[in-house]
Amino acid sequence: GAVQVMIHNAAVGQRAFAADSAYDIDDVIMRTNYLGPVALTKAVLPSMRARRDGHFIVVSSVLGKFGLPGRSAYCASKHALHGFFDTLRAEVAKDNIHVTLALPGWVRTNISMNALTGTGAPQRKMDSGTATGFAPEYCAERILAAAEVAKDEVNIVRLKEQAVLYLSRFTPSIFRRLIRGRGI
């Protein structure tokens, strides 16, 4: 049958400063995190438009809202997802097609273990934030609950991550000073 719901959830993480990363790493991350979802969306969108029904659920990240040292390509890929899918949402609303962007913070997955270093080798180390993050099941439940009511965006974050989101949005100069010299 036709694809009614497309969930974009593939991602490659990064743990290297921009100056220490080969261009090939940026390319791999952008192809996986951004261009892959765009290609899949374009493949199923015509049938959704013809049926006038469908839903894209895009698992992005809070890092789609701000940059963090050591994650340049990762953040760029998540920013790109937001730009593309926010625009798509406006373009296909008349076709009864919905877009839900999910912005999780730390989730207990292997993303930090598999995150690419500047040479392209996996980090093979669990970050403390990832190790103590939300259970994947909890994150999935929150995403599905938001999608069921066709919510445009859902933040799945703890209080500290929510504070960082607000700080980056409402006092960007303070936020930028706080993250200078930090990272990885």
Buried (B, 14 or more C-beta within 10 A) or exposed (E): EEBEBBBBEEBBBBBBBBEEBBEEBBEBBBEBBBBBBBEBBEEBBEBBBEBEBBBBBBBBBBBBBBBBBBBBBBBBBBBBBBEBBBEBBEEBEEBBBBBBBBBBBBBBBEBBBBBBBBEEEBBEEBBEBBEEBBEEEBBBEBBBEBBEEEBEBBBBBBEEBEEBBEBBEEEEEEBEEEBEEEBB
